[in-house]
Amino acid sequence: MNRDTISDELRRLEGEIVKAERRLAEKEALLLKLKRKGEDGSAVSDGLNLMREQQQSRQQDRLRLLALLQQ
Protein backbone atom coordinates (compact mmCIF):
# COMPACT_ATOMS: atom_id res chain seq x y z
CA MET A 1 0.00 0.00 0.00
CA ASN A 2 1.20 3.50 -0.66
CA ARG A 3 1.41 6.14 2.08
CA ASP A 4 -1.77 7.94 1.02
CA THR A 5 -3.79 4.74 1.14
CA ILE A 6 -2.36 3.87 4.54
CA SER A 7 -3.09 7.36 5.85
CA ASP A 8 -6.66 7.21 4.55
CA GLU A 9 -7.21 3.84 6.16
CA LEU A 10 -5.68 5.08 9.42
CA ARG A 11 -8.03 8.08 9.50
CA ARG A 12 -11.03 5.86 8.84
CA LEU A 13 -9.97 3.42 11.51
CA GLU A 14 -9.33 6.14 14.07
CA GLY A 15 -12.86 7.42 13.46
CA GLU A 16 -14.21 3.93 14.11
CA ILE A 17 -12.15 3.71 17.30
CA VAL A 18 -13.62 6.95 18.64
CA LYS A 19 -17.18 5.86 17.86
CA ALA A 20 -16.59 2.45 19.41
CA GLU A 21 -15.19 4.03 22.59
CA ARG A 22 -18.42 6.00 22.95
CA ARG A 23 -20.51 2.87 22.44
CA LEU A 24 -18.39 0.98 24.97
CA ALA A 25 -18.90 3.72 27.55
CA GLU A 26 -22.66 3.65 26.95
CA LYS A 27 -22.82 -0.14 27.34
CA GLU A 28 -20.66 -0.04 30.48
CA ALA A 29 -22.99 2.56 31.98
CA LEU A 30 -26.00 0.41 31.09
CA LEU A 31 -24.40 -2.63 32.69
CA LEU A 32 -23.70 -0.70 35.90
CA LYS A 33 -27.27 0.56 35.94
CA LEU A 34 -28.63 -2.97 35.56
CA LYS A 35 -26.36 -4.28 38.31
CA ARG A 36 -27.44 -1.49 40.67
CA LYS A 37 -31.07 -2.41 40.05
CA GLY A 38 -30.28 -6.07 40.67
CA GLU A 39 -31.28 -7.01 37.15
CA ASP A 40 -29.62 -9.59 34.91
CA GLY A 41 -26.95 -7.90 32.85
CA SER A 42 -25.44 -11.06 31.37
CA ALA A 43 -26.56 -10.30 27.80
CA VAL A 44 -25.16 -6.76 28.05
CA SER A 45 -21.97 -8.13 29.60
CA ASP A 46 -21.55 -10.66 26.79
CA GLY A 47 -22.07 -7.94 24.20
CA LEU A 48 -19.64 -5.69 26.00
CA ASN A 49 -16.97 -8.39 25.99
CA LEU A 50 -17.41 -8.84 22.25
CA MET A 51 -17.21 -5.09 21.71
CA ARG A 52 -13.98 -4.94 23.74
CA GLU A 53 -12.45 -7.71 21.62
CA GLN A 54 -13.41 -5.86 18.44
CA GLN A 55 -11.96 -2.63 19.81
CA GLN A 56 -8.73 -4.40 20.66
CA SER A 57 -8.55 -5.66 17.08
CA ARG A 58 -9.07 -2.12 15.77
CA GLN A 59 -6.31 -0.87 18.07
CA GLN A 60 -3.95 -3.54 16.76
CA ASP A 61 -4.81 -2.60 13.18
CA ARG A 62 -4.11 1.03 14.05
CA LEU A 63 -0.69 0.15 15.43
CA ARG A 64 0.07 -1.91 12.33
CA LEU A 65 -0.82 1.01 10.06
CA LEU A 66 1.25 3.42 12.15
CA ALA A 67 4.22 1.05 11.84
CA LEU A 68 3.77 0.93 8.08
CA LEU A 69 3.82 4.73 7.91
CA GLN A 70 7.09 4.80 9.85
CA GLN A 71 8.89 2.57 7.34
Distance bins in CASP14 RR format, pairs under 12 A and 6 or more apart:
PFRMAT RR
TARGET T0000
AUTHOR 0000-0000-0000
RMODE 2
METHOD distances of the structure
MODEL  1
1 7 0 0 0 0 1 0 0 0 0 0 0
1 8 0 0 0 0 1 0 0 0 0 0 0
1 9 1 0 0 1 0 0 0 0 0 0 0
1 10 0 0 0 0 0 1 0 0 0 0 0
1 64 0 0 0 0 0 1 0 0 0 0 0
1 65 0 0 0 0 1 0 0 0 0 0 0
1 68 1 0 0 1 0 0 0 0 0 0 0
1 69 0 0 0 0 0 1 0 0 0 0 0
1 71 0 0 0 0 0 1 0 0 0 0 0
2 8 0 0 0 0 1 0 0 0 0 0 0
2 9 0 0 0 0 0 1 0 0 0 0 0
2 68 0 0 0 0 0 1 0 0 0 0 0
2 69 0 0 0 0 0 1 0 0 0 0 0
2 71 0 0 0 0 0 1 0 0 0 0 0
3 9 0 0 0 0 0 1 0 0 0 0 0
3 10 0 0 0 0 0 1 0 0 0 0 0
3 65 0 0 0 0 0 1 0 0 0 0 0
3 68 0 0 0 0 1 0 0 0 0 0 0
3 69 1 0 0 1 0 0 0 0 0 0 0
3 70 0 0 0 0 0 1 0 0 0 0 0
3 71 0 0 0 0 1 0 0 0 0 0 0
4 10 0 0 0 0 0 1 0 0 0 0 0
4 11 0 0 0 0 0 1 0 0 0 0 0
4 69 0 0 0 0 0 1 0 0 0 0 0
5 11 0 0 0 0 0 1 0 0 0 0 0
5 12 0 0 0 0 0 1 0 0 0 0 0
5 65 0 0 0 0 1 0 0 0 0 0 0
5 68 0 0 0 0 1 0 0 0 0 0 0
5 69 0 0 0 0 0 1 0 0 0 0 0
6 12 0 0 0 0 0 1 0 0 0 0 0
6 13 0 0 0 0 0 1 0 0 0 0 0
6 61 0 0 0 0 0 1 0 0 0 0 0
6 62 0 0 0 0 0 1 0 0 0 0 0
6 64 0 0 0 0 1 0 0 0 0 0 0
6 65 1 0 1 0 0 0 0 0 0 0 0
6 66 0 0 0 0 1 0 0 0 0 0 0
6 67 0 0 0 0 1 0 0 0 0 0 0
6 68 1 0 1 0 0 0 0 0 0 0 0
6 69 1 0 1 0 0 0 0 0 0 0 0
6 70 0 0 0 0 0 1 0 0 0 0 0
6 71 0 0 0 0 1 0 0 0 0 0 0
7 13 0 0 0 0 0 1 0 0 0 0 0
7 14 0 0 0 0 0 1 0 0 0 0 0
7 65 0 0 0 0 1 0 0 0 0 0 0
7 66 0 0 0 0 0 1 0 0 0 0 0
7 68 0 0 0 0 1 0 0 0 0 0 0
7 69 1 0 0 1 0 0 0 0 0 0 0
8 14 0 0 0 0 0 1 0 0 0 0 0
8 15 0 0 0 0 0 1 0 0 0 0 0
8 65 0 0 0 0 1 0 0 0 0 0 0
8 69 0 0 0 0 0 1 0 0 0 0 0
9 15 0 0 0 0 0 1 0 0 0 0 0
9 16 0 0 0 0 0 1 0 0 0 0 0
9 58 0 0 0 0 0 1 0 0 0 0 0
9 61 0 0 0 0 1 0 0 0 0 0 0
9 62 0 0 0 0 1 0 0 0 0 0 0
9 64 0 0 0 0 0 1 0 0 0 0 0
9 65 1 0 1 0 0 0 0 0 0 0 0
9 66 0 0 0 0 0 1 0 0 0 0 0
9 68 0 0 0 0 1 0 0 0 0 0 0
9 69 0 0 0 0 0 1 0 0 0 0 0
10 16 0 0 0 0 0 1 0 0 0 0 0
10 17 0 0 0 0 0 1 0 0 0 0 0
10 58 0 0 0 0 0 1 0 0 0 0 0
10 61 0 0 0 0 1 0 0 0 0 0 0
10 62 1 0 0 1 0 0 0 0 0 0 0
10 63 0 0 0 0 0 1 0 0 0 0 0
10 64 0 0 0 0 1 0 0 0 0 0 0
10 65 1 0 1 0 0 0 0 0 0 0 0
10 66 1 0 0 1 0 0 0 0 0 0 0
10 67 0 0 0 0 0 1 0 0 0 0 0
10 68 0 0 0 0 1 0 0 0 0 0 0
10 69 1 0 0 1 0 0 0 0 0 0 0
10 70 0 0 0 0 0 1 0 0 0 0 0
11 17 0 0 0 0 0 1 0 0 0 0 0
11 18 0 0 0 0 0 1 0 0 0 0 0
11 62 0 0 0 0 0 1 0 0 0 0 0
11 65 0 0 0 0 1 0 0 0 0 0 0
11 66 0 0 0 0 0 1 0 0 0 0 0
11 69 0 0 0 0 0 1 0 0 0 0 0
12 18 0 0 0 0 0 1 0 0 0 0 0
12 19 0 0 0 0 0 1 0 0 0 0 0
12 58 0 0 0 0 0 1 0 0 0 0 0
12 61 0 0 0 0 0 1 0 0 0 0 0
12 62 0 0 0 0 0 1 0 0 0 0 0
12 65 0 0 0 0 1 0 0 0 0 0 0
13 19 0 0 0 0 0 1 0 0 0 0 0
13 20 0 0 0 0 0 1 0 0 0 0 0
13 55 0 0 0 0 0 1 0 0 0 0 0
13 57 0 0 0 0 0 1 0 0 0 0 0
13 58 1 0 0 1 0 0 0 0 0 0 0
13 59 0 0 0 0 1 0 0 0 0 0 0
13 60 0 0 0 0 0 1 0 0 0 0 0
13 61 1 0 1 0 0 0 0 0 0 0 0
13 62 1 0 1 0 0 0 0 0 0 0 0
13 63 0 0 0 0 0 1 0 0 0 0 0
13 64 0 0 0 0 1 0 0 0 0 0 0
13 65 1 0 0 1 0 0 0 0 0 0 0
13 66 0 0 0 0 0 1 0 0 0 0 0
14 20 0 0 0 0 0 1 0 0 0 0 0
14 21 0 0 0 0 0 1 0 0 0 0 0
14 58 0 0 0 0 1 0 0 0 0 0 0
14 59 0 0 0 0 0 1 0 0 0 0 0
14 61 0 0 0 0 0 1 0 0 0 0 0
14 62 1 0 0 1 0 0 0 0 0 0 0
14 63 0 0 0 0 0 1 0 0 0 0 0
14 65 0 0 0 0 1 0 0 0 0 0 0
14 66 0 0 0 0 0 1 0 0 0 0 0
15 21 0 0 0 0 1 0 0 0 0 0 0
15 22 0 0 0 0 0 1 0 0 0 0 0
15 58 0 0 0 0 1 0 0 0 0 0 0
15 62 0 0 0 0 1 0 0 0 0 0 0
16 22 0 0 0 0 0 1 0 0 0 0 0
16 23 0 0 0 0 0 1 0 0 0 0 0
16 54 0 0 0 0 1 0 0 0 0 0 0
16 55 0 0 0 0 1 0 0 0 0 0 0
16 57 0 0 0 0 0 1 0 0 0 0 0
16 58 1 0 1 0 0 0 0 0 0 0 0
16 59 0 0 0 0 0 1 0 0 0 0 0
16 61 0 0 0 0 1 0 0 0 0 0 0
16 62 0 0 0 0 1 0 0 0 0 0 0
17 23 0 0 0 0 0 1 0 0 0 0 0
17 24 0 0 0 0 0 1 0 0 0 0 0
17 51 0 0 0 0 0 1 0 0 0 0 0
17 54 0 0 0 0 0 1 0 0 0 0 0
17 55 1 0 0 1 0 0 0 0 0 0 0
17 56 0 0 0 0 0 1 0 0 0 0 0
17 57 0 0 0 0 0 1 0 0 0 0 0
17 58 1 0 1 0 0 0 0 0 0 0 0
17 59 1 0 0 1 0 0 0 0 0 0 0
17 60 0 0 0 0 0 1 0 0 0 0 0
17 61 0 0 0 0 1 0 0 0 0 0 0
17 62 1 0 0 1 0 0 0 0 0 0 0
17 63 0 0 0 0 0 1 0 0 0 0 0
17 65 0 0 0 0 0 1 0 0 0 0 0
18 24 0 0 0 0 0 1 0 0 0 0 0
18 25 0 0 0 0 0 1 0 0 0 0 0
18 55 0 0 0 0 0 1 0 0 0 0 0
18 58 0 0 0 0 0 1 0 0 0 0 0
18 59 0 0 0 0 0 1 0 0 0 0 0
18 62 0 0 0 0 0 1 0 0 0 0 0
19 25 0 0 0 0 0 1 0 0 0 0 0
19 26 0 0 0 0 0 1 0 0 0 0 0
19 51 0 0 0 0 0 1 0 0 0 0 0
19 54 0 0 0 0 0 1 0 0 0 0 0
19 55 0 0 0 0 0 1 0 0 0 0 0
19 58 0 0 0 0 0 1 0 0 0 0 0
20 26 0 0 0 0 0 1 0 0 0 0 0
20 27 0 0 0 0 0 1 0 0 0 0 0
20 48 0 0 0 0 0 1 0 0 0 0 0
20 50 0 0 0 0 0 1 0 0 0 0 0
20 51 1 0 0 1 0 0 0 0 0 0 0
20 52 0 0 0 0 1 0 0 0 0 0 0
20 53 0 0 0 0 0 1 0 0 0 0 0
20 54 1 0 0 1 0 0 0 0 0 0 0
20 55 1 0 1 0 0 0 0 0 0 0 0
20 56 0 0 0 0 0 1 0 0 0 0 0
20 57 0 0 0 0 0 1 0 0 0 0 0
20 58 1 0 0 1 0 0 0 0 0 0 0
20 59 0 0 0 0 1 0 0 0 0 0 0
20 62 0 0 0 0 0 1 0 0 0 0 0
21 27 0 0 0 0 0 1 0 0 0 0 0
21 28 0 0 0 0 0 1 0 0 0 0 0
21 51 0 0 0 0 1 0 0 0 0 0 0
21 52 0 0 0 0 0 1 0 0 0 0 0
21 54 0 0 0 0 0 1 0 0 0 0 0
21 55 1 0 0 1 0 0 0 0 0 0 0
21 58 0 0 0 0 1 0 0 0 0 0 0
21 59 0 0 0 0 0 1 0 0 0 0 0
22 28 0 0 0 0 0 1 0 0 0 0 0
22 29 0 0 0 0 0 1 0 0 0 0 0
22 51 0 0 0 0 0 1 0 0 0 0 0
22 55 0 0 0 0 0 1 0 0 0 0 0
23 29 0 0 0 0 0 1 0 0 0 0 0
23 30 0 0 0 0 0 1 0 0 0 0 0
23 47 0 0 0 0 0 1 0 0 0 0 0
23 48 0 0 0 0 1 0 0 0 0 0 0
23 50 0 0 0 0 0 1 0 0 0 0 0
23 51 1 0 0 1 0 0 0 0 0 0 0
23 52 0 0 0 0 0 1 0 0 0 0 0
23 54 0 0 0 0 0 1 0 0 0 0 0
23 55 0 0 0 0 1 0 0 0 0 0 0
23 58 0 0 0 0 0 1 0 0 0 0 0
24 30 0 0 0 0 0 1 0 0 0 0 0
24 31 0 0 0 0 0 1 0 0 0 0 0
24 44 0 0 0 0 0 1 0 0 0 0 0
24 47 0 0 0 0 0 1 0 0 0 0 0
24 48 1 0 0 1 0 0 0 0 0 0 0
24 49 0 0 0 0 0 1 0 0 0 0 0
24 50 0 0 0 0 0 1 0 0 0 0 0
24 51 1 0 1 0 0 0 0 0 0 0 0
24 52 1 0 0 1 0 0 0 0 0 0 0
24 53 0 0 0 0 0 1 0 0 0 0 0
24 54 0 0 0 0 1 0 0 0 0 0 0
24 55 1 0 0 1 0 0 0 0 0 0 0
24 56 0 0 0 0 0 1 0 0 0 0 0
24 58 0 0 0 0 0 1 0 0 0 0 0
24 59 0 0 0 0 0 1 0 0 0 0 0
25 31 0 0 0 0 0 1 0 0 0 0 0
25 32 0 0 0 0 0 1 0 0 0 0 0
25 48 0 0 0 0 0 1 0 0 0 0 0
25 51 0 0 0 0 0 1 0 0 0 0 0
25 52 0 0 0 0 0 1 0 0 0 0 0
25 55 0 0 0 0 0 1 0 0 0 0 0
26 32 0 0 0 0 0 1 0 0 0 0 0
26 33 0 0 0 0 0 1 0 0 0 0 0
26 44 0 0 0 0 0 1 0 0 0 0 0
26 48 0 0 0 0 1 0 0 0 0 0 0
26 51 0 0 0 0 0 1 0 0 0 0 0
27 33 0 0 0 0 0 1 0 0 0 0 0
27 34 0 0 0 0 0 1 0 0 0 0 0
27 41 0 0 0 0 0 1 0 0 0 0 0
27 43 0 0 0 0 0 1 0 0 0 0 0
27 44 1 0 0 1 0 0 0 0 0 0 0
27 45 0 0 0 0 1 0 0 0 0 0 0
27 46 0 0 0 0 0 1 0 0 0 0 0
27 47 1 0 0 1 0 0 0 0 0 0 0
27 48 1 0 1 0 0 0 0 0 0 0 0
27 49 0 0 0 0 0 1 0 0 0 0 0
27 50 0 0 0 0 0 1 0 0 0 0 0
27 51 1 0 0 1 0 0 0 0 0 0 0
27 52 0 0 0 0 1 0 0 0 0 0 0
27 55 0 0 0 0 0 1 0 0 0 0 0
28 34 0 0 0 0 0 1 0 0 0 0 0
28 35 0 0 0 0 0 1 0 0 0 0 0
28 41 0 0 0 0 0 1 0 0 0 0 0
28 44 0 0 0 0 1 0 0 0 0 0 0
28 45 0 0 0 0 1 0 0 0 0 0 0
28 47 0 0 0 0 0 1 0 0 0 0 0
28 48 1 0 0 1 0 0 0 0 0 0 0
28 49 0 0 0 0 0 1 0 0 0 0 0
28 51 0 0 0 0 1 0 0 0 0 0 0
28 52 0 0 0 0 1 0 0 0 0 0 0
28 55 0 0 0 0 0 1 0 0 0 0 0
29 35 0 0 0 0 0 1 0 0 0 0 0
29 36 0 0 0 0 0 1 0 0 0 0 0
29 44 0 0 0 0 0 1 0 0 0 0 0
29 48 0 0 0 0 0 1 0 0 0 0 0
30 36 0 0 0 0 0 1 0 0 0 0 0
30 37 0 0 0 0 0 1 0 0 0 0 0
30 39 0 0 0 0 0 1 0 0 0 0 0
30 41 0 0 0 0 1 0 0 0 0 0 0
30 43 0 0 0 0 0 1 0 0 0 0 0
30 44 1 0 1 0 0 0 0 0 0 0 0
30 45 0 0 0 0 0 1 0 0 0 0 0
30 47 0 0 0 0 0 1 0 0 0 0 0
30 48 0 0 0 0 1 0 0 0 0 0 0
30 51 0 0 0 0 0 1 0 0 0 0 0
31 37 0 0 0 0 0 1 0 0 0 0 0
31 38 0 0 0 0 0 1 0 0 0 0 0
31 39 0 0 0 0 0 1 0 0 0 0 0
31 40 0 0 0 0 0 1 0 0 0 0 0
31 41 1 0 0 1 0 0 0 0 0 0 0
31 42 0 0 0 0 1 0 0 0 0 0 0
31 43 0 0 0 0 1 0 0 0 0 0 0
31 44 1 0 1 0 0 0 0 0 0 0 0
31 45 1 0 1 0 0 0 0 0 0 0 0
31 46 0 0 0 0 0 1 0 0 0 0 0
31 47 0 0 0 0 1 0 0 0 0 0 0
31 48 1 0 0 1 0 0 0 0 0 0 0
31 49 0 0 0 0 0 1 0 0 0 0 0
31 51 0 0 0 0 0 1 0 0 0 0 0
31 52 0 0 0 0 0 1 0 0 0 0 0
32 38 0 0 0 0 0 1 0 0 0 0 0
32 39 0 0 0 0 0 1 0 0 0 0 0
32 41 0 0 0 0 1 0 0 0 0 0 0
32 44 0 0 0 0 1 0 0 0 0 0 0
32 45 0 0 0 0 0 1 0 0 0 0 0
32 48 0 0 0 0 0 1 0 0 0 0 0
33 39 0 0 0 0 1 0 0 0 0 0 0
33 41 0 0 0 0 1 0 0 0 0 0 0
33 44 0 0 0 0 1 0 0 0 0 0 0
34 40 1 0 0 1 0 0 0 0 0 0 0
34 41 1 0 1 0 0 0 0 0 0 0 0
34 42 0 0 0 0 1 0 0 0 0 0 0
34 43 0 0 0 0 1 0 0 0 0 0 0
34 44 1 0 0 1 0 0 0 0 0 0 0
34 45 0 0 0 0 1 0 0 0 0 0 0
34 48 0 0 0 0 0 1 0 0 0 0 0
35 41 1 0 0 1 0 0 0 0 0 0 0
35 42 0 0 0 0 0 1 0 0 0 0 0
35 44 0 0 0 0 1 0 0 0 0 0 0
35 45 0 0 0 0 1 0 0 0 0 0 0
39 45 0 0 0 0 0 1 0 0 0 0 0
40 46 0 0 0 0 0 1 0 0 0 0 0
41 47 0 0 0 0 1 0 0 0 0 0 0
41 48 0 0 0 0 1 0 0 0 0 0 0
41 49 0 0 0 0 0 1 0 0 0 0 0
42 48 0 0 0 0 0 1 0 0 0 0 0
42 49 0 0 0 0 0 1 0 0 0 0 0
43 49 0 0 0 0 0 1 0 0 0 0 0
43 50 0 0 0 0 0 1 0 0 0 0 0
44 50 0 0 0 0 0 1 0 0 0 0 0
44 51 0 0 0 0 0 1 0 0 0 0 0
45 51 0 0 0 0 0 1 0 0 0 0 0
45 52 0 0 0 0 0 1 0 0 0 0 0
46 52 0 0 0 0 0 1 0 0 0 0 0
46 53 0 0 0 0 0 1 0 0 0 0 0
47 53 0 0 0 0 1 0 0 0 0 0 0
47 54 0 0 0 0 1 0 0 0 0 0 0
47 55 0 0 0 0 0 1 0 0 0 0 0
48 54 0 0 0 0 0 1 0 0 0 0 0
48 55 0 0 0 0 0 1 0 0 0 0 0
49 55 0 0 0 0 0 1 0 0 0 0 0
49 56 0 0 0 0 0 1 0 0 0 0 0
50 56 0 0 0 0 0 1 0 0 0 0 0
50 57 0 0 0 0 0 1 0 0 0 0 0
51 57 0 0 0 0 0 1 0 0 0 0 0
51 58 0 0 0 0 0 1 0 0 0 0 0
52 58 0 0 0 0 0 1 0 0 0 0 0
52 59 0 0 0 0 0 1 0 0 0 0 0
53 59 0 0 0 0 0 1 0 0 0 0 0
53 60 0 0 0 0 0 1 0 0 0 0 0
54 60 0 0 0 0 0 1 0 0 0 0 0
54 61 0 0 0 0 0 1 0 0 0 0 0
55 61 0 0 0 0 0 1 0 0 0 0 0
55 62 0 0 0 0 0 1 0 0 0 0 0
56 62 0 0 0 0 0 1 0 0 0 0 0
56 63 0 0 0 0 0 1 0 0 0 0 0
57 63 0 0 0 0 0 1 0 0 0 0 0
57 64 0 0 0 0 0 1 0 0 0 0 0
58 64 0 0 0 0 0 1 0 0 0 0 0
58 65 0 0 0 0 0 1 0 0 0 0 0
59 65 0 0 0 0 0 1 0 0 0 0 0
59 66 0 0 0 0 0 1 0 0 0 0 0
60 66 0 0 0 0 0 1 0 0 0 0 0
60 67 0 0 0 0 0 1 0 0 0 0 0
61 67 0 0 0 0 0 1 0 0 0 0 0
61 68 0 0 0 0 0 1 0 0 0 0 0
62 68 0 0 0 0 0 1 0 0 0 0 0
62 69 0 0 0 0 0 1 0 0 0 0 0
63 69 0 0 0 0 0 1 0 0 0 0 0
63 70 0 0 0 0 0 1 0 0 0 0 0
64 70 0 0 0 0 0 1 0 0 0 0 0
64 71 0 0 0 0 0 1 0 0 0 0 0
65 71 0 0 0 0 0 1 0 0 0 0 0
END
